[in-house]
Amino acid sequence: MRVVIAGGHGQIALLLARVLADRGDDVLSLIRKPEQSGAIEAAGATPVVLDLETASRAAVAEALAGADAAVFAAGAGPGSTIDRKYTVDKGGSVLLADACEEAGTGRFVQISSMGAGAPAAPGGDPVWAAYIDAKTQAEDDLKARGGLAWTILRPGGLTDDAGTGTVTLAAPPVPRASVPRADVAGVIAELLTAPGTAGLTLELRSGPMPIRDAVAAVART
């Protein structure tokens, strides 16, 4: 399988690239800065310098040529402005989905967040509210597309703990809890080869079920 990961220098993206490369997939990772290339190559992927905030649809579609699947793992990150929540977390996902349709890349996995799908609680951090709103709008954009086999994954609080290989994965609502980034990467790798999960929005936290079994349990037959 040929997989393109947007936001390729992110922590989940690097872990995912290694999982995919180790199983024999061809991985291209989209990055903003040339100096990030070494980390991409160390993970077993091929770096492609392409900034989703400035790239054209045609340029992204060119990077997707021949790809079987795309993963949206990009994010404005901690400390970013409200504006960048919309240009990256929403706009980047919309651009990648547009480019997938142009390039004929049919599978799309979007990393969202628990809390998306509803307004953030009033009176809280306005940047967090913008992040949740941007993620919600990005999800809504995907759900309106009939030409993509999309899956939306909403992890709980992310940690750098070692992956356990076991999770709770289900349709919302799932009680919020943490999950290691390594296990998020493991779930995404399984979702990419599980066509029965297309059209599903799933929430993820640490739990008792082996990842492969958890994905099989939610897949439509």
C-alpha positions as a printed NumPy array, in Angstrom:
array([[  0.   ,   0.   ,   0.   ],
       [  1.179,   3.52 ,  -0.816],
       [  0.211,   5.963,   1.939],
       [  0.652,   9.731,   2.113],
       [  0.75 ,  11.27 ,   5.604],
       [  0.027,  14.991,   5.929],
       [  1.712,  16.568,   8.935],
       [  4.465,  14.003,   8.577],
       [  6.775,  15.429,  11.241],
       [  4.187,  15.165,  14.022],
       [  4.655,  12.626,  16.765],
       [  1.796,  10.334,  15.732],
       [  2.78 ,  10.67 ,  12.078],
       [  6.366,   9.573,  12.721],
       [  5.189,   6.581,  14.729],
       [  2.691,   5.682,  12.004],
       [  5.315,   5.971,   9.282],
       [  7.494,   3.447,  11.11 ],
       [  4.603,   1.007,  11.596],
       [  3.642,   1.233,   7.925],
       [  7.207,   1.012,   6.653],
       [  7.907,  -2.005,   8.859],
       [  4.974,  -3.863,   7.334],
       [  6.193,  -3.074,   3.83 ],
       [  4.075,  -0.087,   2.843],
       [  5.45 ,   2.773,   0.743],
       [  5.082,   5.921,   2.853],
       [  5.368,   9.556,   1.763],
       [  5.322,  12.16 ,   4.528],
       [  4.38 ,  15.769,   3.753],
       [  6.43 ,  18.242,   5.794],
       [  6.762,  22.017,   5.987],
       [ 10.527,  22.315,   6.448],
       [ 13.401,  20.622,   4.591],
       [ 15.312,  20.204,   7.855],
       [ 12.636,  17.752,   9.023],
       [ 13.619,  15.289,   6.296],
       [ 16.104,  13.361,   8.43 ],
       [ 13.462,  12.357,  10.971],
       [ 11.155,  11.231,   8.172],
       [ 13.835,   9.103,   6.571],
       [ 14.769,   7.596,   9.945],
       [ 11.137,   6.473,  10.274],
       [ 11.372,   4.663,   6.94 ],
       [  9.358,   7.173,   4.895],
       [ 10.096,   9.498,   1.995],
       [  9.904,  13.222,   2.819],
       [  8.004,  15.597,   0.55 ],
       [  8.308,  19.299,   1.377],
       [  4.819,  20.722,   0.912],
       [  3.137,  23.265,   3.191],
       [ -0.632,  22.707,   3.297],
       [ -1.184,  26.336,   4.302],
       [  0.273,  27.607,   1.023],
       [  0.207,  24.69 ,  -1.447],
       [ -2.252,  24.479,  -4.303],
       [ -4.715,  21.65 ,  -4.765],
       [ -2.823,  20.609,  -7.893],
       [  0.492,  20.412,  -6.023],
       [ -1.008,  18.235,  -3.299],
       [ -2.715,  16.038,  -5.893],
       [  0.644,  15.572,  -7.599],
       [  2.156,  14.38 ,  -4.317],
       [ -0.747,  11.938,  -3.988],
       [ -0.267,  10.428,  -7.453],
       [ -0.461,   6.639,  -7.185],
       [ -1.358,   6.691,  -3.486],
       [ -3.9  ,   4.22 ,  -2.127],
       [ -4.628,   6.184,   1.037],
       [ -4.022,   9.478,   2.812],
       [ -3.841,  10.247,   6.521],
       [ -4.482,  13.748,   7.832],
       [ -2.222,  14.029,  10.869],
       [ -1.461,  17.744,  10.59 ],
       [ -2.242,  20.284,  13.281],
       [ -1.336,  23.827,  14.177],
       [  0.02 ,  22.566,  17.482],
       [  0.33 ,  24.028,  20.988],
       [  0.852,  27.763,  21.191],
       [ -0.642,  28.448,  17.757],
       [ -3.174,  31.185,  17.076],
       [ -6.896,  30.849,  16.573],
       [ -6.42 ,  31.683,  12.893],
       [ -4.039,  28.76 ,  12.403],
       [ -6.494,  26.328,  13.944],
       [ -8.67 ,  27.067,  10.937],
       [ -5.948,  27.262,   8.28 ],
       [ -4.284,  24.013,   9.384],
       [ -6.717,  21.828,  11.335],
       [ -9.643,  22.639,   9.048],
       [ -8.131,  24.077,   5.874],
       [ -5.376,  21.485,   5.614],
       [ -7.851,  18.619,   5.877],
       [-10.174,  20.161,   3.274],
       [ -7.246,  20.693,   0.901],
       [ -5.987,  17.139,   1.344],
       [ -9.468,  15.727,   0.748],
       [ -9.9  ,  17.894,  -2.357],
       [ -6.547,  16.678,  -3.656],
       [ -7.443,  13.048,  -2.918],
       [-10.544,  13.401,  -5.061],
       [ -8.492,  14.941,  -7.864],
       [ -5.763,  12.287,  -7.648],
       [ -8.136,   9.34 ,  -7.279],
       [ -6.917,   8.447,  -3.792],
       [ -9.986,   6.784,  -2.339],
       [ -9.086,   6.078,   1.328],
       [ -8.821,   8.902,   3.868],
       [ -8.227,   8.682,   7.612],
       [ -8.55 ,  11.922,   9.559],
       [ -7.123,  12.351,  13.052],
       [ -9.607,  14.527,  14.915],
       [-10.1  ,  14.868,  18.668],
       [-12.513,  13.841,  21.385],
       [-14.728,  16.843,  21.891],
       [-15.206,  17.487,  18.188],
       [-18.747,  17.31 ,  16.883],
       [-20.146,  19.662,  19.519],
       [-19.327,  23.204,  20.662],
       [-16.665,  23.581,  23.323],
       [-17.948,  24.366,  26.797],
       [-18.678,  28.091,  27.215],
       [-16.281,  30.217,  29.227],
       [-13.217,  28.127,  28.43 ],
       [-10.014,  28.825,  26.536],
       [-10.939,  30.5  ,  23.22 ],
       [ -8.03 ,  28.825,  21.413],
       [ -9.274,  25.408,  22.525],
       [-12.792,  26.35 ,  21.416],
       [-11.424,  27.33 ,  18.005],
       [ -9.52 ,  24.05 ,  17.784],
       [-12.652,  22.022,  18.514],
       [-14.665,  24.117,  16.059],
       [-12.019,  23.697,  13.346],
       [-11.92 ,  19.932,  13.905],
       [-15.724,  19.795,  13.795],
       [-15.814,  21.718,  10.518],
       [-13.13 ,  19.433,   9.057],
       [-15.194,  16.4  ,  10.056],
       [-18.331,  17.915,   8.525],
       [-16.47 ,  18.526,   5.271],
       [-15.471,  14.859,   5.057],
       [-18.946,  13.623,   5.9  ],
       [-20.358,  15.599,   2.971],
       [-18.076,  13.884,   0.455],
       [-19.468,  10.901,  -1.371],
       [-16.3  ,  10.029,  -3.258],
       [-13.975,   9.253,  -0.354],
       [-13.89 ,   6.188,   1.873],
       [-13.216,   8.271,   4.971],
       [-12.803,   7.333,   8.611],
       [-12.635,   9.913,  11.396],
       [-10.628,   8.963,  14.484],
       [-11.026,  10.976,  17.706],
       [ -8.351,  10.051,  20.251],
       [ -8.573,  11.081,  23.884],
       [ -5.72 ,  12.798,  25.713],
       [ -2.43 ,  11.906,  24.046],
       [  0.562,  10.616,  26.013],
       [  4.107,   9.603,  25.166],
       [  3.827,   6.375,  27.165],
       [  4.836,   3.158,  25.477],
       [  2.03 ,   1.638,  23.471],
       [  0.126,  -1.181,  25.134],
       [ -1.363,  -2.614,  21.95 ],
       [ -4.807,  -2.652,  23.576],
       [ -7.52 ,   0.009,  23.305],
       [-11.169,   0.922,  23.553],
       [-12.472,   1.907,  20.112],
       [-16.137,   2.645,  19.489],
       [-18.654,   5.058,  18.022],
       [-19.198,   8.185,  20.142],
       [-19.623,   8.798,  22.954],
       [-16.679,   7.087,  24.622],
       [-15.764,   8.385,  28.106],
       [-12.711,  10.573,  27.727],
       [ -9.395,   9.119,  28.855],
       [ -5.804,   9.1  ,  27.663],
       [ -4.16 ,   6.944,  25.009],
       [ -0.491,   6.609,  24.006],
       [  0.375,   8.111,  20.642],
       [  1.915,   4.762,  19.704],
       [ -1.467,   3.081,  20.075],
       [ -3.13 ,   5.798,  17.993],
       [ -0.621,   5.04 ,  15.246],
       [ -1.32 ,   1.326,  15.574],
       [ -5.064,   1.878,  15.221],
       [ -4.633,   4.07 ,  12.137],
       [ -2.47 ,   1.423,  10.487],
       [ -5.249,  -1.129,  11.025],
       [ -7.97 ,   1.254,   9.846],
       [ -6.191,   1.806,   6.55 ],
       [ -6.674,  -1.852,   5.645],
       [-10.195,  -2.162,   7.099],
       [-12.652,  -1.041,   4.395],
       [-15.54 ,  -1.827,   6.709],
       [-14.619,   1.208,   8.801],
       [-15.263,   3.655,   5.953],
       [-17.933,   6.19 ,   6.848],
       [-17.423,   5.755,  10.591],
       [-16.541,   8.275,  13.278],
       [-14.698,   6.478,  16.077],
       [-13.417,   7.513,  19.496],
       [-10.285,   6.006,  20.997],
       [ -8.826,   5.6  ,  24.471],
       [ -6.694,   3.038,  26.217],
       [ -8.582,  -0.144,  26.984],
       [ -8.52 ,  -3.927,  27.126],
       [ -8.967,  -5.057,  23.512],
       [ -6.053,  -5.826,  21.139],
       [ -5.922,  -3.225,  18.377],
       [ -6.631,  -5.614,  15.517],
       [ -9.632,  -7.062,  17.342],
       [-10.91 ,  -3.604,  18.265],
       [-10.867,  -2.455,  14.63 ],
       [-12.495,  -5.69 ,  13.461],
       [-15.216,  -5.273,  16.093],
       [-16.32 ,  -1.85 ,  14.777],
       [-15.988,  -2.65 ,  11.064],
       [-19.165,  -3.078,   9.083],
       [-19.537,  -6.459,   7.409]])
